[in-house]
């Protein structure tokens, strides 16, 4: 075991802590042990220099990752594959003959009026699996007892579960990303795809940019107001908030509001901490995500707020500056999720092969309400 004398360093550190000297450069190379991938057999005791150091404690990195994506899970079923979704249009009103009676006039009551019903069918599924092999006899030499061996296997199973969580969470986000890109590509009016920066600059005759707007409390206050306003508007029946132009309404308890952390935290920091009535500028109840597609190399706003996809409709779409979405819970759904594990034992080599499988339908219903909020610099057109 390597033992290093640190009296010189700790004496200097003490003076820094007590304020007796300025902050100086410290050499921590002999203080902090960052570990090695392989334990060297030449690590011996400090007495007779012949006894090999033994492992005194084994710690497994066994932390379960819970994920943090918006909830989109629907029911599952065992038989059949097609999800059929049926809706009915709002019927038109007619003249009420009760108040227009004329002598000798016949009032027919046997006219058949067919309801206008629309059915949509979803019949696609995506799947993947994770394979991992387990042994027992071959591992016993590496551990001191059965508890350690079980801890090792438990760690491996947790790593598989964490991997599945990361991958399934990513697919849920892709379902939102596809819908956001589709709305951005389709809406030419700015009712479903709202450029908050352009609206703010136009209304207040300012020249904020996408790079700086989240540092401006007035803009954040305006953006919060706009999101709350749209949330209220979506509770009323309208054809404006969905791509399919269907008469839809989304009550508050059916709204799935997802905001980029950069925006939600800016709202909390710059508004709630500097107002006497914080409830007046509070964002609607929402989920926060640190990024839509990926973090990039450094969590730059340009990366975390970007979506770059080929949509299910076949369009290549790039959305930048995406701050948030308000979606009907029926607009984005994960249906018929099936997670299972199959196991096979190899008798010759004495190991178990495990396949951890996941199937699901990731659904976008363009007839349901979905609004996106983004910031983009005006092109001048």
C-alpha positions, 0 to 999 in steps of 0.5 A, spaced: 500 500 500 502 506 498 503 511 503 505 518 502 507 523 507 503 530 507 505 534 513 508 539 508 501 540 504 497 540 510 501 545 514 500 550 507 493 548 507 491 550 514 494 557 513 490 558 507 484 556 511 486 560 517 487 566 512 494 567 513 496 566 506 493 567 499 490 562 495 496 558 492 497 552 487 496 545 490 499 539 488 494 534 489 497 528 485 499 524 491 492 526 495 487 524 491 486 517 489 482 516 482 483 509 482 486 504 476 483 499 472 487 493 474 490 492 481 497 491 480 500 484 484 506 488 486 502 492 491 505 489 498 505 491 505 509 496 508 513 491 513 516 485 510 514 487 503 512 480 501 505 480 503 500 482 497 495 487 499 488 484 500 481 487 498 478 489 504 471 492 502 467 491 495 462 497 493 458 496 487 455 502 483 448 500 484 444 506 483 437 506 480 436 511 474 428 513 474 428 518 468 425 524 467 421 525 461 413 527 461 408 521 462 405 519 456 403 511 457 397 509 455 394 502 456 397 495 454 393 489 451 395 482 450 391 480 443 391 484 437 395 490 434 391 495 432 389 501 436 383 504 433 381 511 435 374 514 433 371 521 434 365 525 432 365 532 429 360 537 432 354 537 428 351 543 425 345 547 428 338 547 424 332 551 424 327 550 430 320 549 427 317 549 434 317 557 433 315 557 426 309 554 425 304 556 419 297 553 418 297 548 413 304 546 413 307 539 413 313 538 418 317 532 416 320 529 422 323 522 418 329 525 415 335 521 417 341 525 419 348 521 419 353 523 424 360 525 421 365 520 425 372 519 423 376 513 425 384 513 425 388 507 426 395 506 429 398 499 427 406 500 428 411 498 433 418 499 435 422 494 438 429 493 441 433 488 446 439 488 450 443 482 451 447 480 457 450 474 459 451 471 466 456 466 469 456 463 476 462 458 477 467 463 473 466 469 478 466 465 485 474 466 485 473 474 484 469 474 491 469 472 498 462 470 499 455 469 496 453 476 498 458 479 494 457 475 488 449 477 489 451 484 489 455 484 483 449 480 479 444 485 482 449 491 479 449 488 472 441 487 472 441 495 475 445 497 469 440 493 464 434 497 467 438 503 467 440 502 460 432 500 458 430 507 462 435 511 458 433 508 451 425 508 453 425 515 455 429 517 449 424 514 445 418 518 449 422 524 447 422 522 440 415 522 440 414 529 442 420 531 438 416 528 432 410 532 433 413 539 435 417 538 428 410 537 424 407 543 428 413 547 426 413 545 419 405 545 418 403 552 421 404 558 417 400 562 421 403 562 428 397 559 432 400 553 433 408 554 432 409 561 436 415 565 435 415 568 442 421 573 441 418 575 434 411 577 438 415 580 443 420 584 439 414 587 435 409 589 440 415 592 444 419 595 438 425 591 441 431 588 438 432 582 443 436 576 440 435 568 441 441 568 444 440 573 450 432 573 451 432 568 456 436 573 460 431 579 460 426 579 465 421 582 461 421 577 455 421 572 460 414 575 463 411 576 457 413 569 455 410 566 461 404 570 460 403 567 453 404 560 455 398 561 460 394 565 455 394 559 450 393 554 456 386 557 457 385 558 450 386 551 449 380 549 454 375 552 449 373 548 443 377 550 437 380 548 430 386 552 431 390 548 435 391 542 431 394 540 425 388 536 423 383 542 424 378 538 428 374 541 433 377 539 439 378 542 446 383 540 452 381 541 459 387 543 464 387 536 467 388 533 460 394 538 458 401 535 458 405 541 459 413 540 457 418 546 458 425 546 457 429 547 463 433 553 461 426 557 460 423 554 466 429 556 471 429 562 468 422 564 470 423 562 477 429 565 478 428 572 474 421 573 476 419 569 482 425 571 486 423 579 484 416 580 485 411 581 491 405 577 487 409 570 485 402 567 484 401 572 478 407 570 474 407 562 476 408 558 470 402 552 469 404 546 472 409 542 467 414 537 466 421 540 465 426 537 460 434 539 460 434 538 453 429 535 447 434 531 443 441 532 446 445 536 450 451 537 445 458 537 448 456 543 453 449 544 454 449 550 450 442 553 449 443 552 441 444 545 443 439 543 448 433 547 445 434 544 438 430 539 434 433 536 428 429 530 425 426 527 419 419 526 421 414 521 420 411 524 414 418 524 411 419 532 412 426 534 414 425 539 419 430 543 424 427 547 430 431 551 434 430 555 440 424 551 442 422 553 449 416 548 451 410 545 448 402 544 451 400 538 448 393 534 449 395 528 453 391 524 447 396 527 442 402 524 444 402 517 447 406 510 448 401 505 447 402 497 449 408 497 452 411 490 453 417 489 457 420 482 458 426 477 459 428 471 456 433 466 458 437 461 455 442 456 459 448 454 455 450 447 458 457 446 455 460 453 457 456 454 463 453 461 462 446 464 462 444 468 456 439 474 458 435 478 453 431 484 455 426 486 450 422 492 449 416 493 444 411 499 444 407 503 440 409 511 439 403 515 437 402 522 434 395 524 433 395 530 429 387 531 430 389 533 437 391 539 440 399 541 440 402 548 441 409 549 441 413 556 443 420 557 441 425 563 440 428 565 433 431 571 430 427 574 425 429 573 418 427 580 415 422 577 410 
